[in-house]
């Protein structure tokens, strides 16, 4: 059975050219329907912006491989994390990310409804997302890539299944999923 992504709204800060000054952004509500309907998307989630694995490998590598994913029929790549929009936007700007779109799940609602919310109080993080990725077509999850060891306060930070290289290889081998 194919699982659908949860229907939630995200509070997102978006650039508005009509606003002058140092902070030319406004709040917008983006729904999962608005982001995922009629699109084939790679969604990946991670414990937090500015954390080592997420910043060194996962986010930058998805951005670098964006055109390879596009050539296999992917319309968008979204990165979601249990962080607010200010943090997600600053993180993308810091890494000069211009292809992958970041989605703030500040309250963890989407992550909780995906069944991926874990406690990371051992690191002082509170509740965060377990690291995973999914191929989503018109709001339906076609394939999931969940890191091993899912548990609260996990001592490790596994990163293999949800890597862009692994997902790209999967799509190349399973071209019927990509197109």
ZIWOMO-V805582 format. One record per backbone hydrogen bond with DSSP energy under -0.5 kcal/mol. CO is the residue of the C=O (numbers start at 1). NH is the residue of the N-H. E is the energy in kcal/mol with one decimal. If there is no record, write none. Layout:
# ZIWOMO-V805582
co->CO nh->NH e->E
co->CO nh->NH e->E
This chain:
# ZIWOMO-V805582
co->3 nh->141 e->-3.8
co->6 nh->8 e->-0.9
co->8 nh->32 e->-2.0
co->10 nh->12 e->-0.7
co->10 nh->30 e->-2.4
co->12 nh->14 e->-0.6
co->12 nh->28 e->-2.5
co->14 nh->26 e->-2.4
co->16 nh->19 e->-2.1
co->18 nh->20 e->-0.5
co->23 nh->25 e->-2.0
co->24 nh->16 e->-3.2
co->26 nh->14 e->-2.7
co->28 nh->12 e->-3.0
co->28 nh->30 e->-0.6
co->30 nh->10 e->-3.1
co->31 nh->35 e->-1.9
co->32 nh->36 e->-2.9
co->33 nh->37 e->-2.4
co->36 nh->39 e->-1.3
co->36 nh->139 e->-0.6
co->39 nh->41 e->-0.6
co->39 nh->138 e->-2.9
co->40 nh->75 e->-3.0
co->40 nh->76 e->-1.3
co->41 nh->43 e->-0.6
co->41 nh->136 e->-3.2
co->42 nh->78 e->-3.0
co->43 nh->134 e->-2.6
co->44 nh->80 e->-2.7
co->45 nh->132 e->-1.4
co->46 nh->82 e->-0.5
co->48 nh->51 e->-1.4
co->51 nh->55 e->-2.5
co->52 nh->56 e->-2.8
co->53 nh->57 e->-2.2
co->53 nh->58 e->-1.8
co->54 nh->59 e->-2.3
co->57 nh->61 e->-2.7
co->58 nh->62 e->-2.0
co->59 nh->63 e->-2.0
co->60 nh->64 e->-2.5
co->61 nh->65 e->-2.1
co->63 nh->66 e->-1.0
co->65 nh->69 e->-2.1
co->66 nh->70 e->-2.5
co->67 nh->71 e->-2.0
co->68 nh->72 e->-0.5
co->69 nh->72 e->-1.2
co->69 nh->74 e->-1.9
co->70 nh->73 e->-1.9
co->76 nh->42 e->-2.1
co->77 nh->101 e->-2.6
co->78 nh->44 e->-2.7
co->78 nh->80 e->-0.5
co->79 nh->103 e->-3.3
co->80 nh->46 e->-1.3
co->81 nh->83 e->-2.5
co->81 nh->105 e->-2.6
co->84 nh->88 e->-2.4
co->85 nh->89 e->-2.6
co->86 nh->90 e->-2.2
co->87 nh->91 e->-2.5
co->88 nh->92 e->-2.3
co->89 nh->93 e->-2.4
co->90 nh->94 e->-2.7
co->91 nh->95 e->-1.7
co->92 nh->97 e->-2.8
co->93 nh->96 e->-1.4
co->96 nh->98 e->-0.5
co->101 nh->79 e->-2.7
co->103 nh->81 e->-1.4
co->105 nh->108 e->-1.9
co->108 nh->112 e->-2.8
co->109 nh->113 e->-2.5
co->110 nh->114 e->-1.6
co->111 nh->116 e->-2.5
co->111 nh->117 e->-0.5
co->112 nh->115 e->-1.4
co->116 nh->130 e->-2.5
co->118 nh->128 e->-2.9
co->119 nh->153 e->-3.9
co->120 nh->123 e->-1.8
co->120 nh->125 e->-2.1
co->121 nh->124 e->-1.0
co->126 nh->120 e->-3.5
co->128 nh->118 e->-3.2
co->131 nh->147 e->-1.9
co->132 nh->45 e->-3.1
co->133 nh->145 e->-3.0
co->134 nh->43 e->-2.7
co->134 nh->136 e->-0.6
co->135 nh->142 e->-3.0
co->135 nh->143 e->-1.2
co->136 nh->41 e->-3.5
co->136 nh->138 e->-0.5
co->137 nh->140 e->-1.8
co->139 nh->5 e->-2.5
co->140 nh->137 e->-3.0
co->140 nh->142 e->-0.7
co->141 nh->3 e->-0.6
co->143 nh->135 e->-2.5
co->145 nh->133 e->-1.3
co->151 nh->154 e->-1.0
co->160 nh->163 e->-1.4
co->163 nh->167 e->-2.0
co->164 nh->168 e->-2.7
co->165 nh->169 e->-2.2
co->166 nh->170 e->-2.2
co->167 nh->171 e->-2.5
co->168 nh->172 e->-2.4
co->169 nh->173 e->-2.1
co->170 nh->174 e->-2.4
co->172 nh->175 e->-0.5
co->174 nh->177 e->-2.2
co->174 nh->178 e->-0.8
co->175 nh->179 e->-1.9
